[in-house]
Amino acid sequence: MSSLPGTTGSARTLGIVLLLLIVLPLIFYSAFEIASLSEGEELMREIYRRQLDAILFSLNQHAWDVSSSWATQLDQSIGSPAILPDSGITRFLERTPTLDAVVEMDSSARNVRNTLGPGGDATPVSNDEIVARTDTARARLDALLRFRRLDYRKLEPFVLSNARTGDGRIMILFARSLASGGDGFVGLVFQERRFIDRVIGPKIADVASGEFLVAVYRRGQDTAVIASGPVPAGTQFQRRDLWLFPGYEIGIRLLGATVEEAVRTRFKRNLLLIVALDLILLGGAILIYRNVRAQMEFARLKSTFVSNVSHELRTPLALIRMYAETLEMGRLKDERKKQEYYETILRETDRLSHLVNTILNFSRMEAGKRPYKMKETDLTELARGVLETYRLHCEQHGIQPVVELADAPVLVQVDPDAITEAIINLVDNAIKYGGTAKHCAIRTRLRPDAAVLEVEDHGIGIALEHQKKIFDVFYRVPAGLVHETKGSGLGLSLVRHIMNAHNGSVDVESEPGKGSTFRLVFPRSSGPTPS
C-alpha cells in the first residue's frame, strides 16, 4: 500500500511546460490588454466628447441658420435697394412673431429707425443704445461693410437691454444698401428667452431623441433655462457657449450617465471580461495539469502493479519448483520432511491461486461483468469459515487470531463468495502488515442500522494522508514499512468494489506504529435487532 521520484519530476516538468505555454503568455496578454484597454478607453472618452461637441455645434448652427434665414427673408421682403416699411418689413414681422422689431440705420449707426412687430409688447431700440453698443464695436461694423462690398452678407450679434422686461435682447446686424443711397445696417431684434424657447427648444427635443439630455443654462448658473427632460440636481453636463447669446451656455450628456461614467462602466465591463477569460484559461490549464498528472500517476501505478504481481507470481512458483524438483529426485528419505514439502507446495499453490483469482475478479469487476448471487447469509459464519481456512497460515506467521464473533446470527443479504474474498483480503493484509505484534482480531456485531465486520492488527499502521488513497486501484504507500512489503495493490480496491456492489462501505482507522482496523459495514435487511 508511491509517488516515485520519476513521476514527481515528470509532474514538475509538465507544470513548467504548462506555465511556459499557457500561464506566462496569459499574464503577458492580460497585462497588454489592460494597458491597451486604458488607452482605448481614453480614446473612447475623447470620441464621446467630440460626438457631443458635434451635437452642440449643430444646435448652435441651427440657431445661426434660423437667424440667417430671417435676414434672407427680410432682404427679400424689403427689396433692393428701396425700403417699403409699410409693406415689406411689416409683412415680414407678421410672418416672424419671434422677432420684436427691425432696426435700420445708416453706415455711421447714428440714425436709427424702428419697425415694431405686431405683438404690441416690443420696445423700440433707442438711438443712444445703438450708439452705446456700436461705438465700442466700430471694428465689427466696418467688417460688416467690407463684407457687403464683397457681396457677402455677414451677421453680427449685439446684446441689447430690455428696460421693460429686464431680460436681454439680441440684435442681429448685417449690412445692406439703403434707399437713401450708400450702405447701411439692418438689425433683427428679438428677446433671448423667446428665441431659446421657440427656436432652440424644439431642436433640443429633436436632438435628444431619448438618448441624450440637453439643456440651456445662464452662464455661471446651475439651473437649466430649458431642457429636453428632467435635470436632477448636481447633474454634470458637457457645456459649450451658445453663439448667439453670450450670456448662455448649452450642455449635453448621455441620458443616465456622463461620458466619464459611461467610459468607466465600459472599462470595468471589459476588465471583468478579461479577468473571466483569464480564470477560464487558468482553470483549463489546471484541469489539464491535473488530468495529465493523474494519467501519469495511473501509468506509474500500473507499472508498479506489473512489477509487484511479477514478484508475487515468481516467488511461489520458485518455491513450488524447488520443492517439486527435490521430491522428484528422491533425495528426501524422511517422510515427515516430505510431508512438510507437500504442505509447502500446497500452500504456495493456494497463494498463487489467490493472487490469480484476485486479478481475474478485479478485471471482471472493472468490466462490470462480475455477477453477484445475493442471499441471506450469516456474516459470523463467513468470518468463522475464513478463520478456519487461514488458521494454519496465521500459525505459520506466529499469529493466534482473536475472535470476537456475535452470539446471534448477523444476517445480511450478500454474495457469500464475494464477501469471503473481501474478508480474506483483509485478514491477509493483517498478516502481511502486522509487523512484530503478531495480532489479528476479527469481530462481527450488529448495529441498529447495519451489520459490521472488523479486522484488526497491531502492525505498522497507515498515515492519515494515505488512508483514503489505499482503496484506489494500484495505490501503494510510497515509503516506509508498508511500501517495502510486497503486494499487488489490488486487494483493498477489490474490497471496496465488493462493498459498493452490496450498497455497503469499507473504512479504516489506523495510526502508524499502532496498527489498523478495517471495517466492513453492511446495510441491514434482516436478522435480529440487537438488545
C-alpha positions as CSV (number, residue, x, y, z in Angstrom):
1,M,0.0,0.0,0.0
2,S,4.1,5.6,-4.2
3,S,4.9,8.9,-5.8
4,L,8.1,7.9,-7.3
5,P,10.8,10.5,-7.9
6,G,10.3,10.0,-11.7
7,T,6.6,10.8,-11.5
8,T,7.2,13.8,-9.3
9,G,9.9,15.0,-11.7
10,S,7.6,14.5,-14.7
11,A,4.7,16.3,-13.0
12,R,7.1,19.2,-12.3
13,T,8.2,19.2,-15.9
14,L,4.5,19.2,-17.0
15,G,3.8,22.1,-14.7
16,I,6.7,24.1,-16.1
17,V,5.6,23.4,-19.7
18,L,2.0,24.5,-18.9
19,L,3.4,27.5,-17.1
20,L,5.5,28.5,-20.2
21,L,2.8,27.6,-22.8
22,I,-0.3,28.9,-21.1
23,V,0.2,30.9,-17.9
24,L,3.0,33.2,-18.8
25,P,1.5,34.1,-22.2
26,L,-1.8,34.6,-20.4
27,I,-0.2,37.0,-17.9
28,F,1.6,39.0,-20.7
29,Y,-1.6,39.1,-22.8
30,S,-3.7,40.3,-19.9
31,A,-1.2,43.0,-19.0
32,F,-1.0,44.1,-22.6
33,E,-4.8,44.1,-22.9
34,I,-5.3,46.0,-19.7
35,A,-2.8,48.6,-20.8
36,S,-4.4,48.8,-24.3
37,L,-7.8,49.0,-22.5
38,S,-6.8,52.1,-20.7
39,E,-5.5,53.7,-23.9
40,G,-8.7,52.6,-25.7
41,E,-10.9,53.9,-23.0
42,E,-9.2,57.3,-23.2
43,L,-9.7,57.3,-26.9
44,M,-13.3,56.3,-26.5
45,R,-13.7,59.2,-23.9
46,E,-12.3,61.6,-26.5
47,I,-14.6,60.2,-29.2
48,Y,-17.6,60.6,-27.0
49,R,-16.6,64.2,-26.2
50,R,-16.2,65.0,-29.8
51,Q,-19.5,63.5,-30.7
52,L,-21.3,65.5,-28.0
53,D,-19.4,68.6,-29.2
54,A,-20.6,67.9,-32.7
55,I,-24.2,67.8,-31.5
56,L,-23.7,71.1,-29.6
57,F,-22.2,72.6,-32.7
58,S,-25.2,71.5,-34.7
59,L,-27.6,73.2,-32.2
60,N,-25.6,76.4,-32.4
61,Q,-25.5,76.2,-36.2
62,H,-29.3,75.7,-36.2
63,A,-29.8,78.9,-34.2
64,W,-27.4,80.7,-36.5
65,D,-29.1,79.3,-39.6
66,V,-32.5,80.5,-38.4
67,S,-31.2,84.0,-37.9
68,S,-29.5,83.9,-41.3
69,S,-32.8,82.7,-42.8
70,W,-34.6,85.6,-41.2
71,A,-32.1,88.0,-42.7
72,T,-32.6,86.5,-46.1
73,Q,-36.4,86.7,-45.8
74,L,-36.1,90.3,-44.6
75,D,-33.8,91.1,-47.6
76,Q,-36.3,89.6,-49.9
77,S,-39.3,91.4,-48.2
78,I,-37.6,94.8,-48.3
79,G,-36.4,94.5,-51.9
80,S,-33.3,96.2,-53.2
81,P,-32.5,98.9,-52.6
82,A,-35.8,100.6,-51.7
83,I,-37.2,100.3,-48.3
84,L,-41.0,99.7,-48.1
85,P,-41.8,99.9,-44.4
86,D,-45.5,99.7,-44.7
87,S,-45.4,96.6,-46.7
88,G,-42.2,94.5,-46.8
89,I,-40.9,94.8,-43.2
90,T,-44.4,94.8,-41.6
91,R,-45.4,91.7,-43.5
92,F,-42.1,90.1,-42.6
93,L,-42.6,90.8,-38.9
94,E,-46.1,89.4,-39.1
95,R,-44.7,86.1,-40.5
96,T,-41.9,86.1,-37.9
97,P,-43.6,86.5,-34.5
98,T,-40.4,85.6,-32.6
99,L,-38.9,89.0,-33.7
100,D,-39.7,92.2,-31.7
101,A,-38.5,94.7,-34.3
102,V,-36.5,95.5,-37.3
103,V,-33.9,98.3,-37.0
104,E,-32.4,100.3,-39.8
105,M,-29.5,102.7,-39.6
106,D,-27.0,104.4,-41.8
107,S,-23.3,103.5,-42.0
108,S,-22.5,105.7,-39.0
109,A,-25.0,103.8,-36.9
110,R,-26.5,107.0,-35.7
111,N,-29.8,107.5,-37.4
112,V,-32.0,104.6,-36.1
113,R,-35.4,103.7,-37.5
114,N,-37.5,101.1,-35.7
115,T,-40.3,99.0,-37.2
116,L,-42.0,97.1,-34.3
117,G,-43.7,93.8,-34.6
118,P,-47.4,93.4,-34.4
119,G,-47.4,91.9,-30.9
120,G,-47.6,95.2,-29.2
121,D,-45.1,94.3,-26.4
122,A,-42.0,95.3,-28.3
123,T,-39.7,98.1,-27.1
124,P,-38.1,100.3,-29.7
125,V,-34.3,100.4,-29.8
126,S,-33.2,103.9,-29.0
127,N,-30.5,105.8,-30.9
128,D,-28.5,106.2,-27.7
129,E,-28.5,102.5,-27.1
130,I,-27.3,101.8,-30.6
131,V,-24.6,104.4,-30.2
132,A,-23.6,102.9,-26.9
133,R,-23.4,99.4,-28.3
134,T,-21.8,100.1,-31.7
135,D,-19.2,102.8,-30.8
136,T,-17.3,100.2,-28.8
137,A,-17.6,97.7,-31.7
138,R,-16.8,100.0,-34.6
139,A,-14.4,97.5,-36.0
140,R,-17.2,94.9,-36.2
141,L,-19.4,97.3,-38.1
142,D,-16.6,98.2,-40.5
143,A,-16.1,94.5,-41.1
144,L,-19.8,94.1,-42.0
145,L,-19.5,96.9,-44.6
146,R,-16.3,95.3,-46.1
147,F,-18.1,92.0,-46.4
148,R,-21.1,93.8,-48.0
149,R,-18.8,95.4,-50.7
150,L,-17.6,91.9,-51.4
151,D,-21.2,90.9,-52.0
152,Y,-21.3,88.7,-48.9
153,R,-23.7,89.1,-46.0
154,K,-22.2,88.6,-42.6
155,L,-24.3,88.5,-39.4
156,E,-23.1,90.1,-36.2
157,P,-25.0,89.8,-32.9
158,F,-25.2,92.7,-30.4
159,V,-26.6,92.3,-26.9
160,L,-29.2,95.0,-26.0
161,S,-31.0,95.7,-22.8
162,N,-34.7,95.5,-22.3
163,A,-35.8,98.2,-19.9
164,R,-39.4,96.9,-19.8
165,T,-38.8,93.2,-19.1
166,G,-35.3,93.3,-17.7
167,D,-34.5,90.4,-20.0
168,G,-31.7,90.5,-22.6
169,R,-32.4,91.2,-26.2
170,I,-30.3,90.3,-29.2
171,M,-29.8,92.4,-32.3
172,I,-28.5,90.5,-35.4
173,L,-27.0,93.2,-37.5
174,F,-26.0,93.0,-41.2
175,A,-25.0,95.5,-43.9
176,R,-27.2,96.2,-47.0
177,S,-27.9,99.0,-49.5
178,L,-30.2,101.7,-48.3
179,A,-32.9,103.7,-50.2
180,S,-31.2,106.9,-49.3
181,G,-28.1,105.7,-51.1
182,G,-25.0,104.1,-49.9
183,D,-24.7,101.2,-47.4
184,G,-26.2,101.0,-44.0
185,F,-27.2,98.4,-41.4
186,V,-30.4,96.4,-40.8
187,G,-30.9,94.7,-37.4
188,L,-33.2,91.9,-36.3
189,V,-34.2,92.4,-32.7
190,F,-35.6,89.6,-30.5
191,Q,-35.7,88.5,-26.9
192,E,-33.2,85.9,-25.8
193,R,-35.7,83.7,-23.9
194,R,-38.3,83.8,-26.6
195,F,-35.8,82.7,-29.2
196,I,-34.5,80.0,-26.9
197,D,-38.0,78.7,-26.1
198,R,-39.4,78.9,-29.7
199,V,-36.3,78.0,-31.8
200,I,-33.8,76.2,-29.7
201,G,-36.3,74.3,-27.5
202,P,-37.9,72.2,-30.3
203,K,-34.5,71.4,-31.8
204,I,-33.2,70.3,-28.4
205,A,-36.1,67.9,-28.0
206,D,-35.5,66.6,-31.5
207,V,-31.7,66.1,-31.0
208,A,-32.1,64.4,-27.6
209,S,-34.2,61.5,-29.1
210,G,-34.3,59.6,-25.8
211,E,-30.5,59.1,-25.8
212,F,-29.2,62.5,-24.6
213,L,-30.1,65.1,-22.0
214,V,-29.7,68.6,-23.5
215,A,-30.2,71.8,-21.5
216,V,-29.6,75.6,-21.8
217,Y,-28.1,77.5,-18.9
218,R,-27.5,81.1,-18.0
219,R,-23.7,81.4,-17.7
220,G,-22.5,80.7,-14.2
221,Q,-25.8,79.2,-13.1
222,D,-26.7,75.5,-12.4
223,T,-30.4,75.8,-13.0
224,A,-31.4,75.0,-16.6
225,V,-33.5,77.5,-18.5
226,I,-34.8,74.9,-20.8
227,A,-34.0,71.2,-21.1
228,S,-35.0,68.1,-23.1
229,G,-36.0,66.3,-19.8
230,P,-35.9,66.5,-16.1
231,V,-32.5,67.6,-14.8
232,P,-31.6,66.2,-11.3
233,A,-29.6,68.5,-9.0
234,G,-25.9,68.2,-9.5
235,T,-26.1,66.7,-13.0
236,Q,-22.8,67.3,-14.8
237,F,-23.0,68.4,-18.5
238,Q,-20.5,68.9,-21.2
239,R,-21.1,72.7,-21.8
240,R,-20.3,75.0,-24.7
241,D,-21.1,78.7,-25.4
242,L,-24.4,79.5,-27.2
243,W,-23.0,81.5,-30.1
244,L,-25.9,84.0,-30.4
245,F,-26.3,84.6,-26.7
246,P,-23.1,85.3,-24.8
247,G,-24.9,85.1,-21.5
248,Y,-26.0,81.5,-22.1
249,E,-24.4,78.0,-22.4
250,I,-25.8,74.8,-23.8
251,G,-24.9,71.5,-22.2
252,I,-25.3,67.8,-23.2
253,R,-24.7,64.4,-21.6
254,L,-25.6,60.8,-22.3
255,L,-29.0,60.0,-20.8
256,G,-28.4,58.2,-17.4
257,A,-24.7,58.7,-17.3
258,T,-22.0,61.2,-18.1
259,V,-19.3,60.4,-20.7
260,E,-16.9,59.6,-17.9
261,E,-19.4,57.3,-16.2
262,A,-20.2,55.5,-19.5
263,V,-16.5,55.1,-20.3
264,R,-15.7,53.9,-16.7
265,T,-18.6,51.4,-16.9
266,R,-17.3,50.1,-20.2
267,F,-13.8,49.9,-18.8
268,K,-15.0,47.8,-15.8
269,R,-17.0,45.5,-18.1
270,N,-14.1,44.9,-20.4
271,L,-11.8,44.4,-17.4
272,L,-14.2,41.8,-15.9
273,L,-14.3,40.0,-19.3
274,I,-10.5,39.8,-19.4
275,V,-10.4,38.6,-15.8
276,A,-13.1,36.0,-16.5
277,L,-11.2,34.8,-19.6
278,D,-8.0,34.5,-17.6
279,L,-9.8,32.5,-14.9
280,I,-11.3,30.2,-17.6
281,L,-7.9,29.6,-19.2
282,L,-6.2,29.1,-15.9
283,G,-8.9,26.7,-14.9
284,G,-8.4,24.8,-18.1
285,A,-4.6,24.7,-17.5
286,I,-5.1,23.4,-14.0
287,L,-7.6,20.8,-15.3
288,I,-5.2,19.7,-18.0
289,Y,-2.4,19.6,-15.4
290,R,-4.4,17.5,-13.0
291,N,-5.7,15.1,-15.7
292,V,-2.3,14.6,-17.2
293,R,-0.7,14.1,-13.8
294,A,-3.4,11.7,-12.9
295,Q,-2.8,9.7,-16.1
296,M,0.9,9.7,-15.4
297,E,0.3,8.5,-11.9
298,F,-2.1,5.9,-13.1
299,A,0.5,4.7,-15.7
300,R,3.1,4.6,-12.9
301,L,0.8,2.6,-10.7
302,K,0.1,0.1,-13.5
303,S,3.9,-0.3,-14.0
304,T,4.3,-0.8,-10.3
305,F,1.5,-3.3,-10.3
306,V,3.1,-5.4,-13.1
307,S,6.3,-5.4,-11.2
308,N,4.7,-6.4,-7.9
309,V,2.5,-9.0,-9.5
310,S,5.5,-10.5,-11.3
311,H,7.3,-10.7,-8.0
312,E,4.2,-12.2,-6.3
313,L,3.9,-14.8,-9.0
314,R,7.6,-15.6,-9.2
315,T,8.1,-16.3,-5.5
316,P,5.5,-19.1,-5.1
317,L,6.4,-20.6,-8.5
318,A,10.1,-20.7,-7.5
319,L,9.2,-22.4,-4.2
320,I,6.9,-24.9,-5.9
321,R,9.5,-25.7,-8.5
322,M,12.3,-26.2,-5.9
323,Y,10.3,-28.4,-3.6
324,A,8.8,-30.4,-6.5
325,E,12.2,-31.0,-8.1
326,T,13.6,-32.1,-4.7
327,L,10.8,-34.6,-4.3
328,E,11.1,-35.8,-7.9
329,M,14.8,-36.6,-7.5
330,G,14.0,-38.7,-4.4
331,R,16.6,-37.1,-2.2
332,L,14.3,-36.9,0.8
333,K,14.1,-40.1,2.8
334,D,12.4,-38.6,5.9
335,E,8.6,-39.0,5.4
336,R,8.0,-36.1,7.8
337,K,10.1,-33.8,5.7
338,K,8.4,-35.0,2.6
339,Q,5.1,-34.1,4.2
340,E,6.4,-30.6,5.0
341,Y,7.4,-30.2,1.4
342,Y,4.0,-31.3,0.2
343,E,2.3,-28.8,2.5
344,T,4.6,-26.0,1.3
345,I,3.8,-26.8,-2.3
346,L,0.1,-26.8,-1.5
347,R,0.3,-23.5,0.5
348,E,2.2,-21.8,-2.3
349,T,-0.3,-23.1,-4.8
350,D,-3.1,-21.7,-2.7
351,R,-1.2,-18.4,-2.6
352,L,-0.7,-18.4,-6.3
353,S,-4.4,-19.2,-6.9
354,H,-5.5,-16.5,-4.6
355,L,-3.4,-13.9,-6.4
356,V,-4.6,-15.1,-9.9
357,N,-8.2,-15.1,-8.6
358,T,-7.8,-11.6,-7.2
359,I,-6.5,-10.3,-10.6
360,L,-9.3,-12.1,-12.5
361,N,-12.0,-10.9,-10.1
362,F,-10.8,-7.4,-10.3
363,S,-10.7,-7.5,-14.1
364,R,-14.3,-8.7,-14.1
365,M,-15.4,-6.0,-11.6
366,E,-13.7,-3.3,-13.6
367,A,-15.5,-4.5,-16.7
368,G,-18.8,-4.7,-14.7
369,K,-19.1,-8.4,-15.6
370,R,-18.9,-10.0,-12.2
371,P,-22.3,-11.4,-11.2
372,Y,-23.4,-11.4,-7.6
373,K,-25.7,-14.0,-6.2
374,M,-27.3,-12.4,-3.2
375,K,-28.8,-14.5,-0.5
376,E,-29.4,-14.2,3.3
377,T,-26.1,-15.1,4.9
378,D,-24.8,-15.1,8.4
379,L,-21.7,-12.8,8.5
380,T,-20.4,-14.6,11.6
381,E,-20.4,-17.9,9.8
382,L,-18.5,-16.4,6.9
383,A,-15.9,-15.0,9.3
384,R,-15.6,-18.3,11.1
385,G,-15.0,-20.1,7.8
386,V,-12.3,-17.7,6.7
387,L,-10.5,-18.1,10.1
388,E,-10.7,-21.8,9.8
389,T,-9.1,-21.7,6.3
390,Y,-6.5,-19.2,7.4
391,R,-5.7,-20.7,10.8
392,L,-2.7,-22.6,9.6
393,H,-1.5,-19.7,7.7
394,C,-1.8,-17.5,10.8
395,E,0.0,-20.0,12.9
396,Q,2.9,-20.2,10.4
397,H,3.3,-16.4,11.0
398,G,3.1,-16.9,14.7
399,I,-0.3,-15.3,15.0
400,Q,-3.1,-16.6,17.2
401,P,-6.2,-14.9,15.8
402,V,-8.5,-13.2,18.3
403,V,-12.1,-14.0,17.6
404,E,-15.0,-11.9,18.9
405,L,-18.0,-13.0,16.9
406,A,-21.6,-12.1,17.7
407,D,-23.6,-14.7,19.5
408,A,-26.7,-14.2,17.4
409,P,-26.7,-14.6,13.7
410,V,-25.6,-11.5,11.8
411,L,-27.9,-11.9,8.8
412,V,-27.3,-9.8,5.7
413,Q,-28.2,-10.1,2.0
414,V,-24.8,-10.7,0.4
415,D,-22.9,-12.8,-2.1
416,P,-21.1,-15.2,0.3
417,D,-18.2,-15.9,-2.1
418,A,-17.6,-12.2,-2.8
419,I,-17.7,-11.3,1.0
420,T,-15.5,-14.2,1.8
421,E,-13.0,-12.9,-0.7
422,A,-13.2,-9.4,0.9
423,I,-12.6,-10.9,4.4
424,I,-9.7,-13.0,3.1
425,N,-8.1,-9.8,1.7
426,L,-8.4,-8.0,5.0
427,V,-7.0,-11.0,7.0
428,D,-4.2,-11.4,4.5
429,N,-3.3,-7.7,4.9
430,A,-3.4,-8.0,8.7
431,I,-0.9,-10.9,8.5
432,K,1.4,-9.1,5.9
433,Y,1.4,-5.7,7.6
434,G,1.0,-7.0,11.2
435,G,4.7,-6.3,12.0
436,T,6.1,-7.9,15.1
437,A,3.0,-7.6,17.2
438,K,1.6,-10.8,15.8
439,H,-2.0,-9.8,16.5
440,C,-5.1,-10.3,14.3
441,A,-8.6,-9.9,15.6
442,I,-11.8,-10.4,13.7
443,R,-15.2,-9.2,15.1
444,T,-18.8,-9.2,14.0
445,R,-21.6,-7.2,15.6
446,L,-25.0,-5.8,14.8
447,R,-25.9,-2.1,15.0
448,P,-29.5,-0.8,14.7
449,D,-28.8,0.3,11.2
450,A,-26.1,-2.1,10.0
451,A,-24.1,-5.2,10.3
452,V,-20.4,-4.8,10.9
453,L,-17.3,-6.9,10.4
454,E,-13.9,-5.7,11.7
455,V,-10.4,-7.0,11.1
456,E,-7.8,-5.5,13.4
457,D,-4.0,-5.7,13.6
458,H,-1.4,-4.1,15.8
459,G,1.1,-3.7,12.9
460,I,2.8,-0.8,11.2
461,G,-0.3,1.2,10.5
462,I,-1.1,3.8,7.8
463,A,-0.5,7.5,7.9
464,L,-3.7,9.7,7.7
465,E,-2.8,11.2,4.3
466,H,-2.8,7.7,2.7
467,Q,-5.9,6.2,4.4
468,K,-8.3,7.3,1.7
469,K,-5.9,6.5,-1.2
470,I,-5.2,2.9,-0.2
471,F,-8.6,1.9,-1.7
472,D,-7.6,3.3,-5.1
473,V,-6.6,0.8,-7.7
474,F,-2.8,0.0,-7.8
475,Y,-2.2,2.5,-5.0
476,R,0.6,1.7,-2.6
477,V,2.0,3.8,0.2
478,P,5.1,5.5,-1.3
479,A,7.6,4.8,1.5
480,G,8.1,3.0,4.8
481,L,7.5,-0.5,6.0
482,V,4.1,-0.7,4.2
483,H,5.8,0.1,0.9
484,E,8.6,-2.4,1.5
485,T,6.0,-5.2,2.0
486,K,5.2,-6.6,-1.4
487,G,1.6,-6.6,-2.7
488,S,-0.4,-6.2,-5.9
489,G,-2.1,-3.0,-4.9
490,L,-5.5,-4.6,-5.8
491,G,-6.7,-6.2,-2.6
492,L,-8.3,-3.1,-0.9
493,S,-9.6,-1.8,-4.2
494,L,-11.2,-5.2,-4.7
495,V,-12.8,-5.0,-1.2
496,R,-14.2,-1.5,-2.0
497,H,-15.7,-2.8,-5.3
498,I,-17.4,-5.7,-3.4
499,M,-18.8,-3.4,-0.7
500,N,-20.1,-0.9,-3.2
501,A,-21.8,-3.7,-5.0
502,H,-23.5,-4.6,-1.7
503,N,-24.5,-1.0,-1.0
504,G,-22.1,-1.2,1.9
505,S,-18.9,0.6,2.8
506,V,-15.4,-0.1,3.9
507,D,-13.4,2.3,6.1
508,V,-10.2,2.2,8.1
509,E,-8.9,3.5,11.5
510,S,-5.2,3.5,11.6
511,E,-2.2,5.1,13.3
512,P,1.4,4.5,12.3
513,G,3.1,2.1,14.7
514,K,-0.2,1.1,16.4
515,G,-2.0,-0.9,13.7
516,S,-5.1,-0.7,11.7
517,T,-8.8,-1.6,11.9
518,F,-10.7,-2.2,8.7
519,R,-14.4,-2.2,9.0
520,L,-17.0,-3.6,6.6
521,V,-20.4,-2.1,7.1
522,F,-23.5,-3.7,5.5
523,P,-26.9,-2.2,5.5
524,R,-29.3,-4.4,7.5
525,S,-32.0,-6.2,5.6
526,S,-32.9,-8.9,8.1
527,G,-31.8,-10.6,11.3
528,P,-32.5,-9.9,14.9
529,T,-32.4,-6.4,16.4
530,P,-29.6,-6.1,19.0
531,S,-30.6,-5.7,22.5
